[in-house]
Amino acid sequence: MPTAYQLINLFLLLGSTQATTAISSNPRSSNDFSPISQPSLLRAAELFQNNGRPPGCPPCPECFNCQLPKFNCKQFGICSEYDGQCKCPSGFGGQDCGEPVCGSLADGDQRHVRQDNSTSCKCDEGWTGINCNVCETDQACSALLPSLDHSTGRPTHPSSSHLSTSETPSNKSEAVCYKGGYTVKESYQMCNVTNRKILDMLPGRPPQASFTCDTNKSSCQFQFWIGYIESFYCAFDDCQQSIEVGYEGQPNITRNECKKMRCKCIPGRMLCGESGSVDISDFLSEEIKGPGKFSCSSDRGGCQFEEPAMNQLITDVFGDTSITLDCQAGECMHYTMVPGFKVPERPDNSKMVALSIALTAFFVAGASWMFWYCGRNRAHKYPAFYGRSRVNPAEQDALSAHVPTDITFSKIAYSINHSTNNSKAVLRQVSGKAKSGQLLAIMGASGAGKSSLLDILAKKSKAGFVTGDILINDMQISNDQFKSLIGYVDQEDTLMSTLTVYEAVLCSAMLRLPKDMSLDAKKIRTLETLDELGILHLKDAFIGRSGRRSISGGEKRRVSIACELVTNPSILFLDEPTSGLDSFNAYNVVESLAQLAKNYKRTIILTIHQPQSNIVSMFDQLVLLGNGGRLIYSGAFEACHEYFSQIGQPCPAGYNIADFLIELTMKYRANIPKHVSGHSQVDGPTQLLRDSEESGNYEPAGDETELLLRNSSEGSRTSSSTLQALRNRLTTKQDVESEDFSSLDQLVESFEASEISQSFDKEFKTIQNRGLVIGAGIGDELYNYLVARSRDRAGFFRQFLILSSRAFKNLYRNPMLMLSHYLLAIFLAGVCASLFHGVTLDIAGFQGRMGLFFFILALFGFSSLTAITIFSEERILFMRERSNNYYSPLSYFLSKTILDIIPLRILPPFILSCIIYYPVGLVPTLEQFWKFVLVLIAFNLVSFGLVLFISLVCDDVGVANLVGSLIMLFNLLFAGLLVNREKLPYGTAWLQDISFYHAAFEGLLINEVRYLTLKDHRYGVDIEVPSASILSLFGFRTTAFWYPDMANLAFLFLFFMTVSFLTLVFVVKERR
């Protein structure tokens, strides 16, 4: 009976024969077929009788189909219902799963079948065994780990290509090859049979066994090999695994006990029908039913395979009780899956951390209170001032001892270069002198160069070209020595508003008086100075500032004078000391200066604008400057009236000489009336205007206009018609400029030709001809005094302590900034603690941690912009005090930064950490807590250093805030949350390396989640993912906490502080 297959072949053959015949007979028509010929029928009948084969052709092999009874899947592989092909277990291949495959488990379906049956496979590096299933190194497993399902431990994509270690750097240190023999998910073991009798019977053909277990299926498999060729295989079902832990050095024993067992021989193989060997096929299939047990000791060679029927066979044939084995196990897994390893539970160190927080907070609070208490009370302990307890005689002599100092200056000229070929002359050939015990007044109209002359005489740094000679006691001395000899009071008051009057002056005394002088002596000197200036009753009053309660402007001016006067300078320079004062206070200030000059033999040099007659009478010497810095008079004040009378410009009787001199030096010529009678001095300008109008040749300049209007407005008798006449006169231009200039030239030439000027020039040339040098002749006494005075100033450490005390007082007496930082930290810590309360160990919890850390860093980064105002408010004060040799820049820099860092940059991060750490649920260990605090403080310090540098470079607060905000945002962009490091354009990764936001953000994440395992349940699947793997996906380096993250933060802080200090030294200077 022919089969269906044969019938189909027959029909196909007949069809092809008919088609061939038709085409050959009629090539023009392929559709016309002739009847089947007789030979064709005979050939078809012959093929039918031979089952469709041509004569002499052997039968074709049947296609493999495991659904047919004659085919089966070895290793008890699974037969597919769809294509009749076998699904082989790991390590086996071929159509029937009968051949071992090579490579490694990481190759998946790409493994090739072994070609040479005389040896084991050639395995990839790190793998071993006949079928390369057993791992040997952790590095080998790192290639397999990315394709592992963490819930099953098995490859999820076995068809994926082998991944090299370099392609998966994030898992290199997380994958391990566990060799303990205990099955976690799916383990593989390769064993050598150690029964002596069996080895003797198989010389040159080593017997081996491979053993595989799968905990998810509760099943195991066993293959027995002889000479690298498989003889039979077994399957174990309903298996249970156990481990017996040895005590004190005893080996651990792992047992796999299976209730059911089935085995099959591979026909034609050793022990299964091979020629010359026994055939145990029936024995294996009929007798081996289980239970089977495979046990291993941690000692090498300590494994054995047991099954009742098998044990009986081994006993009968070889004399052993079971098959003994020496096995090598290997299973790839994540390090957290290693038996005996437990995912670290959060240790409960809350009590220790809480105690640590409490002790630290108590220490900080106690130190702050002691510092505040000592600073507050020391400032209010005054020594007896009016009683008998003053200072000892030695200190009193040292305080009042000084060398009387004369100052002589000749041909002082000063010009400012506006361009290469254009310069403006500010002073021209100005000369004069002031002896010890005299008060020299520099007068002139606005813009005449009074302040410029004072700055040059005080040897201040000027932006321009200065010529001329300045002699001290008829000799030249160095600038440093000269500055230790003088005091300088600026026109604008630059005082710290939070200090009291006494504290401000005492600070100057402590910094500048001899360091050998006792503190009580310095306090006495401070009180004496306040008393001399009439402000002793204000010693406990705060200086204050505009918009807040403060002392008056005139009182501030006297405090500024006291800060210089307290050091008993030999020469005291004052720029407009009566500016802003009423007549009474102005007189008191000048009177105290005059008394200081006469009683203590000090040299006083001041600029003054339009003083009252009672103040003018106290002047000893006068330098009168005209427009363009031209010298109109220089000499004794008492001789100026006679001099101007001699040149035809006498001061009218009853007219204020100061007003007369100012009006005389104005740019345009003024006709001075010969007599002013029956009027007070305030009527002078009105009468002057009236007389000038009568003459018809007077037109005032801008400065003079201001003067006349002010004086006219002060006069009670000035009528509105007079003021209107003045305004009308100002609107009428007259061409008298050449005549006016000639008038000013005549005044200058008259003085140059005067006996006063010629006598001064002759005297100065005589001094120059002596050729005196520093320290020689009459200069010995002054030279020694200067050396001693410069040596006796407070040292660096004393300066640091004094400035730190002042800075701390300024901080706690202006508490809004400090309280704002603390309240902001407390409030936002509470908000974060409520929003991120109890973060979980899942993907959402990981996201919450990242968001929390990112927000905290942004908070402290932008709050550090408050450091801009810390220095900007004291910028002018620092330049003035530095110019007057109060202290060194380093002592000021350290005191300011330390007193800002401790209360504003260290305490707020600590307060926030204490509040949020436990409510949020961060890792509750002491190490992790203090690392968290350390990162926040380091980040805050770097932010402070950056902002400090910006505030020193940018003197405009608005510009500094804008630049600081832009830099913060730029660093925030590269923190690592918004831009992945791996996705940055080529050549821009260094921007993330220098971002202090990235260093801090990465450090916080590593400290918190590096050793955590995230567990989640999604779509019915339990997922366990190491947090380190997610960190790697975001581009973070899991081992970068100390280096480079903390190292970068430390370097950036030191860098910013260094460049800030250098900027303070070389850029922030007083330039006049």
NORBEL-V948140 format. One record per helix or strand. SS is the DSSP state (~ for helix, > for strand). FROM is the first residue (numbers start at 0). TO is the last residue. If there is no record, write none. Layout:
((SS,FROM,TO) (SS,FROM,TO))
This chain:
((~,3,24) (~,37,48) (~,73,75) (>,77,78) (>,85,86) (>,91,92) (>,98,100) (>,102,102) (~,104,109) (>,112,112) (>,122,122) (>,126,127) (>,133,134) (~,137,144) (>,147,147) (>,154,154) (~,164,166) (~,168,170) (>,174,177) (>,185,192) (~,195,200) (>,206,213) (>,218,225) (>,228,243) (>,252,264) (>,268,268) (>,271,272) (>,278,278) (~,280,286) (>,291,296) (>,302,306) (~,307,317) (>,322,333) (~,334,336) (~,349,377) (~,392,399) (>,406,418) (>,421,433) (>,438,443) (~,449,456) (>,464,471) (>,474,474) (~,478,482) (>,485,488) (>,499,499) (~,500,511) (~,518,531) (~,535,537) (>,541,541) (~,552,564) (>,570,574) (~,582,599) (>,602,606) (~,612,615) (>,620,625) (>,629,635) (~,636,645) (>,652,652) (~,656,663) (>,674,674) (~,680,694) (~,701,713) (~,719,729) (~,736,751) (~,754,769) (~,776,790) (~,795,811) (~,815,834) (~,842,871) (~,874,882) (~,888,919) (~,925,952) (~,956,972) (~,980,982) (~,988,992) (~,995,1008) (>,1012,1017) (>,1020,1025) (~,1026,1032) (~,1040,1065))
